[in-house]
Amino acid sequence: MPSRPSKRLETFANPARGRDYRIHMEIPEFTCLCPMTGQPDFATLVLDYVPDKLCVELKSLKLYVWSYRGEGAFHEAVTNKILDDLVRATQPRLMRLEARFNVRGGIYTTVIAEHRKKGWRAPMPQ
C-alpha cells in the first residue's frame, strides 16, 4: 500500500534520556502553496532539537511534511505551526525550526522559530 500524507506525528522513547544531545535534520523538499497566488513555495526545513522523553519518528515526519503540499500558508504561519505540532508531539527540552524558502519575487525568506522547555537553560549541544 502506498504512503499517504498525514498530520499524525509518531514518536518513540528517547534512548538516552539522561543526556542532552542534539538531533539535526534537514528536509529539503518542503512545499506549500502561496495563499495569495496559489503558486507553490519551496523550502528547506532545518530542525534541531534536544529530546526529553520522546523523539519524532522519521517516516511520520516525512508524511507530515508532505501533508502541506496542497495547503496555502504564509511562511511565518506554517513555520510556527510545524514547530507547535512537533513540540506538542515530543515535548522536547529545546527545539528550533529554520525554514529557508526559495526566492519569490526576488526575495529569499528565512523564518526561525524556537521553543525551550520551561526551566531548561542549557545551550543547544553542538
C-alpha positions as CSV (number, residue, x, y, z in Angstrom):
1,M,0.0,0.0,0.0
2,P,1.5,3.4,-1.0
3,S,2.1,6.0,1.7
4,R,-0.2,9.0,2.0
5,P,0.3,12.4,3.6
6,S,-0.7,12.6,7.2
7,K,-0.8,15.2,10.1
8,R,-0.1,12.5,12.6
9,L,3.3,12.6,14.2
10,E,4.6,9.4,15.7
11,T,7.1,9.2,18.5
12,F,9.4,6.7,20.2
13,A,11.1,6.7,23.6
14,N,14.4,8.7,23.8
15,P,17.1,6.0,24.1
16,A,19.5,8.3,26.0
17,R,17.1,10.4,28.2
18,G,19.8,11.1,30.8
19,R,22.0,13.0,28.3
20,D,21.5,16.3,26.4
21,Y,22.2,15.6,22.8
22,R,21.1,17.3,19.6
23,I,19.2,15.7,16.8
24,H,19.7,17.5,13.5
25,M,17.5,17.0,10.4
26,E,17.4,18.8,7.0
27,I,14.3,18.4,5.0
28,P,15.0,19.8,1.5
29,E,11.6,19.0,-0.1
30,F,9.1,21.1,1.8
31,T,6.3,22.5,-0.3
32,C,3.2,24.5,0.4
33,L,1.1,27.0,-1.7
34,C,1.2,30.8,-1.6
35,P,-2.1,31.8,-0.1
36,M,-2.2,34.9,-2.3
37,T,-1.4,33.4,-5.7
38,G,-1.8,29.6,-5.3
39,Q,1.7,29.1,-6.7
40,P,4.0,26.6,-5.0
41,D,6.5,27.7,-2.4
42,F,9.6,25.5,-1.8
43,A,11.7,25.4,1.3
44,T,14.4,23.5,3.1
45,L,13.4,22.9,6.7
46,V,16.3,22.6,9.2
47,L,15.2,21.0,12.5
48,D,17.4,20.8,15.6
49,Y,16.1,19.6,18.9
50,V,17.2,18.2,22.3
51,P,14.8,15.5,23.1
52,D,13.4,14.8,26.6
53,K,11.3,11.7,26.8
54,L,10.3,11.3,23.2
55,C,11.8,11.5,19.7
56,V,9.9,12.1,16.4
57,E,9.7,9.0,14.1
58,L,11.2,9.9,10.7
59,K,8.6,8.3,8.4
60,S,5.8,10.1,10.2
61,L,7.7,13.3,9.9
62,K,8.1,12.7,6.2
63,L,4.3,12.1,5.8
64,Y,3.6,15.1,8.0
65,V,5.7,17.4,5.8
66,W,4.1,16.0,2.7
67,S,0.7,16.9,4.0
68,Y,1.4,20.7,3.5
69,R,2.0,20.2,-0.3
70,G,-1.6,21.3,-1.2
71,E,-2.2,23.8,1.5
72,G,-2.0,27.6,1.3
73,A,0.2,29.1,4.0
74,F,2.2,32.2,4.8
75,H,5.9,31.4,5.5
76,E,5.7,32.7,9.1
77,A,2.5,30.9,9.9
78,V,3.5,27.5,8.5
79,T,6.9,27.6,10.2
80,N,5.3,28.3,13.6
81,K,2.5,25.7,13.0
82,I,5.0,23.0,12.3
83,L,7.1,23.9,15.3
84,D,3.9,23.9,17.5
85,D,2.9,20.4,16.2
86,L,6.4,19.0,16.8
87,V,6.6,20.4,20.3
88,R,3.1,19.1,21.1
89,A,4.1,15.6,19.9
90,T,7.6,15.3,21.5
91,Q,7.7,17.9,24.4
92,P,11.5,18.5,23.8
93,R,13.9,20.3,26.1
94,L,14.7,22.6,23.1
95,M,13.5,22.7,19.5
96,R,14.5,25.1,16.7
97,L,13.0,25.1,13.3
98,E,14.5,27.1,10.4
99,A,12.5,27.3,7.2
100,R,14.6,28.6,4.3
101,F,12.2,29.4,1.5
102,N,13.4,29.7,-2.1
103,V,13.3,33.0,-3.8
104,R,9.9,34.5,-4.7
105,G,9.7,38.0,-6.3
106,G,13.5,38.4,-5.8
107,I,13.3,37.9,-2.1
108,Y,14.6,34.9,-0.1
109,T,12.8,34.4,3.2
110,T,14.0,32.5,6.2
111,V,11.8,32.1,9.3
112,I,13.3,30.8,12.5
113,A,11.1,29.7,15.4
114,E,12.3,28.2,18.7
115,H,10.8,26.5,21.8
116,R,12.5,26.0,25.2
117,K,11.1,23.8,27.9
118,K,10.3,25.9,30.9
119,G,13.2,25.9,33.3
120,W,15.6,24.3,30.9
121,R,18.6,26.7,30.3
122,A,21.3,24.6,28.6
123,P,22.5,25.7,25.2
124,M,22.0,23.7,22.1
125,P,24.7,21.0,22.0
126,Q,27.0,21.3,19.0
